[in-house]
Amino acid sequence: MEVTILNFNLIALITFLLPLAGGVISYLFKNKLFTLIAFLCFVVGAIALFAFGPIFAIGLENEINQEYVSLGAGTIIAAIFSLIGTACVAGKIYLSK
């Protein structure tokens, strides 16, 4: 039985941390500038999560055919929650006085 060890990918880590950072920034700061930064974190995170499979090769350089890389359930759920967070922060921006 052969074990494949995945290499660490910094871009993948940043992709998953961007929506988390957007949520923390949106919760902690009530300033309009920080709310806009949180909105951008959610948007960039959602786009990067949906583009995750086809763009980022996570430590599997030549072991798989890159044409058949698809998104997993966790990545899809994370991207959907990031889009929900984007909508919430956008509502916070446009509905605030």
C-alpha positions as CSV (number, residue, x, y, z in Angstrom):
1,M,0.0,0.0,0.0
2,E,1.5,3.3,-1.1
3,V,0.8,6.5,0.9
4,T,0.8,9.8,-1.0
5,I,1.7,12.8,1.1
6,L,0.4,16.2,-0.1
7,N,2.8,19.1,-0.1
8,F,1.8,22.3,1.8
9,N,0.3,24.9,-0.5
10,L,0.3,28.5,0.8
11,I,-2.1,29.8,-1.8
12,A,-4.7,27.1,-0.8
13,L,-4.3,28.1,2.8
14,I,-4.9,31.8,2.0
15,T,-7.9,30.8,-0.1
16,F,-9.6,29.1,2.8
17,L,-8.6,31.9,5.3
18,L,-9.9,34.9,3.3
19,P,-13.6,34.3,4.1
20,L,-12.7,33.7,7.7
21,A,-10.7,36.9,7.8
22,G,-13.7,38.7,6.2
23,G,-16.0,37.4,8.8
24,V,-13.8,38.4,11.7
25,I,-13.2,41.9,10.3
26,S,-16.9,42.4,9.7
27,Y,-17.7,41.3,13.2
28,L,-15.1,43.3,15.0
29,F,-15.0,46.6,13.1
30,K,-18.1,48.7,12.4
31,N,-16.2,51.2,10.2
32,K,-17.3,51.5,6.6
33,L,-13.7,51.1,5.4
34,F,-13.3,47.8,7.3
35,T,-16.7,46.6,6.1
36,L,-15.5,47.2,2.5
37,I,-12.3,45.3,3.2
38,A,-14.4,42.4,4.7
39,F,-16.6,42.5,1.5
40,L,-13.5,42.2,-0.7
41,C,-12.1,39.3,1.4
42,F,-15.4,37.4,0.9
43,V,-15.5,38.1,-2.8
44,V,-11.9,37.2,-3.5
45,G,-12.3,34.1,-1.2
46,A,-15.5,32.9,-3.1
47,I,-13.9,33.4,-6.5
48,A,-10.7,31.6,-5.4
49,L,-12.7,28.7,-3.8
50,F,-14.7,28.1,-7.0
51,A,-11.6,28.2,-9.1
52,F,-9.7,26.0,-6.6
53,G,-9.7,22.7,-8.3
54,P,-8.8,23.6,-11.9
55,I,-6.2,26.2,-10.9
56,F,-4.3,24.9,-7.9
57,A,-2.5,21.6,-8.0
58,I,-2.2,20.6,-4.4
59,G,1.0,18.5,-4.2
60,L,-0.1,16.1,-6.9
61,E,2.4,17.2,-9.6
62,N,2.4,14.3,-12.0
63,E,0.4,11.6,-10.3
64,I,-3.1,12.6,-11.6
65,N,-4.4,13.9,-14.9
66,Q,-5.1,17.6,-14.3
67,E,-8.1,17.5,-16.6
68,Y,-10.1,15.5,-14.1
69,V,-9.4,17.6,-11.0
70,S,-12.8,18.7,-9.6
71,L,-14.1,20.4,-6.5
72,G,-14.8,18.5,-3.4
73,A,-17.8,18.9,-1.2
74,G,-15.9,20.9,1.5
75,T,-14.7,23.4,-1.1
76,I,-18.1,23.8,-2.6
77,I,-19.7,24.3,0.9
78,A,-17.0,26.8,1.8
79,A,-17.6,28.8,-1.4
80,I,-21.3,28.9,-0.9
81,F,-20.9,30.1,2.7
82,S,-18.5,32.7,1.4
83,L,-21.1,33.9,-1.1
84,I,-23.6,34.1,1.7
85,G,-21.1,36.2,3.7
86,T,-20.6,38.4,0.7
87,A,-24.4,39.0,0.5
88,C,-24.6,39.8,4.3
89,V,-21.7,42.2,4.2
90,A,-23.0,43.9,1.0
91,G,-26.3,44.4,2.8
92,K,-24.5,45.8,5.8
93,I,-22.7,48.3,3.5
94,Y,-25.8,49.4,1.5
95,L,-28.3,49.4,4.3
96,S,-26.2,51.3,6.8
97,K,-26.6,55.1,7.2
